[in-house]
Each structure stands twice: as C-alpha cells, then as structure tokens.
Amino acid sequence: MWPGLALVAVLATGARAVTTVLPAYVSEITVGVIIGIVVASVIGVREQFWPGIRFAVQRLLRLGIVLLGARLSLEAIVGTGSTALLIILVCVLFAFGAVLALSRVAGIPPRLALLLAVGTAICGNSAIVATAPLVKAEDREVTFAVATITLFGVAAVIAYPWIGSLLGLSDAVFGVWAGVAVNDTSQVTAAGFAYSTTAGDTATIVKLTRNLLIGPVLILVALTWERGTRAVGGHPGLTWKTVGQAVPLFVVGFVAMAVLNSMGLVPDPAEAPAAEAARVLILLALCGVGLGTDVRALMRVGARPLFVGLVSALGLALLGLAGARLLFG
C-alpha cells in the first residue's frame, strides 16, 4: 500500500502549500480533489498505486470521520440529525421517484435505474454496491451507476462551496444542504469542510443520519424486486446480517466518540490533536477520491445515465437548499 499512500500524501502536502497562496474561501480539500482529478485524467494512475489509494479512500476517511466525533456532543448530533430528519426523508423520496421516472423516460434498464436511484438517494457508491447483488446487476450496470454518481458528486464538491459563498449561506444551512443533496459520504465531507469546519461537522452528522436509511432500503428492495415474490429471510442475496453490514460501522464509531466526549472522557488537551488528525486523514482520503476520478473514463458512460444524473442532481440540489433554508435559515 505504500506507493499509493505516498502519492496521496504528496498530493495532500501540495494542496496545503497551494492553498496558502489562494483566497481564504478556497479550501485545501477542494484543491486536493482537483489536483487528484487532473493527475488521474491527464497523466493516469498506475496499478501499483491503487491498493494505497483504496486504503486511503475507504479506511482513512472512515477513521477521520470517527475522530470528528471527539469534538462533538451527543446532544448536538441528535439535535441536528433529528431536526434534519424530515428534509432527509423528503429528499430521499424525491430522489428515488425522480431517478426512476427519468430513467423510464430515458429508456434506462430497470436494474441500472434502481442502482442510480439508491446511489442518488442514500449513500452513493456504498448503496450501489450493497444493492447490486440483490437485483443481480451486471458489472457494466454497476460501473455505469458508480461513474454517474461519482461525476456529479465531484462536481458538487467543487460547485457547492462557491454557490454557498455566493448566496451567503450560514454554516448550518450549507452543512444541511450538502448533507442531504450530495451523494457519497466522501463527497459530502469534502464539500462541507471546503466551506467551513462547522459546515463540515453539520454535513457529516446529516449525511451519517441519511446513511442509516440504507438498511430499510435494502429490505424494501428485497421485498419489492420481482413483484415482491421473495421474502427477506429467503432472498439469496439478503440476510439480516447483510443488512447489518450495509449500515456503515464508522457511523457507530462516530457516535461512540461523541458519547465519550459528552461524558467528559475525552480530555480537553486531546480534542485539538484529534481534530487535526481528522482533518489530515480526510484530506488524504479526498486526494485519493480525486485520483480515482478519471473524467475521460466517466464521460464514456453514455448520454442517458448522464442525463438522469444531471437532472436529478439539480432537482435534489434545489429541494435540499430550499429545505435547509426553511428549517435552518
């Protein structure tokens, strides 16, 4: 894994250095993602780097999110998550309905349409990977869905902070907006912390609350796919253990750290180092996300999935922004 980890470390160091000479509203996370995309799209990434890059994206990001909980209280998490729950549910239902309706209009096959729907509505690529075995999706369909979600998620990472600054959104409003409208957890984290630390905390809480819906969604897919002829217990691709595994374990770790902090078990001198460690780990991970985004490859997905992804992303962005301003503005 060392070559890939070294590469993301170099990119993260470069992003921090570049950010020092840029305007204050440009974050190191945004710069890191952009540098990674440029490297992947112009130079390309050799196979020897991928184990380390995947480790950074999958493991370091989750560890960073867990460490974020060390400076938050359980009261703040429950308060923000419960207040945003209504808008989360509205946006999830809208995303599902919009993607499935647009896919039918565009003539996209049902399995690919469902993968695009769960990816847009719940937790991006994780939801796609968890749902694919249930509907016996082909590798090509999974690739198309992941590529579409990645493309518009990365676009949101770059565009959302700029739009938020232009509209003068508060940290709370921006954090909720990013948490309900951006797809993948890594992309939400990038957009939130690119705006501000407070916005990043809020976006993370809202997104982790949204991620918890993956369990009920998997059960619903299993019960309704093929006209509901399969029960959860007898479905070859779904067991209660599978549902439990689909709920991200780092969500539990994040809440556990907040509980420890609320109980006074996280010493005050440890909070600042934990926050800085989380910031570094998230920056490393998101440089890896950039390296995994080859724009040339993503554009080969085809016009129809991109059409569905674009329209649904715009609709979700507008609905999420309206809801965030209504509840938190």
Secondary structure, DSSP 8 states (H G I E B T S, - for coil): -HHHHHHHHHHHHHHHHHHTTS-TTS-HHHHHHHHHHHIIIII---GGGHHHHHHIIIIIHHHHHHHHGGGS-HHHHHHHHHHHHHHHHHHHHHHHHHHHHHHHHHT--HHHHHHHHHIIIIIHHHHHHHHGGGGT--HHHHHHHHHHHHHHHHHHHHHHHHHHHHHT--HHHHHHHHHHHS-SHHHHHHHHHHH-HHHHHHHHHHHHHHHTTHHHHHHHHHHHHHHH-S-TTT-TT--HHHHHHHS-HHHHHHHHHHHHHHTT-S-HHHHHHHHHHHHHHHHHHHHHHHHT--HHHHGGG-HHHHHHHHHHHHHHHHHHHHHHHHHH-
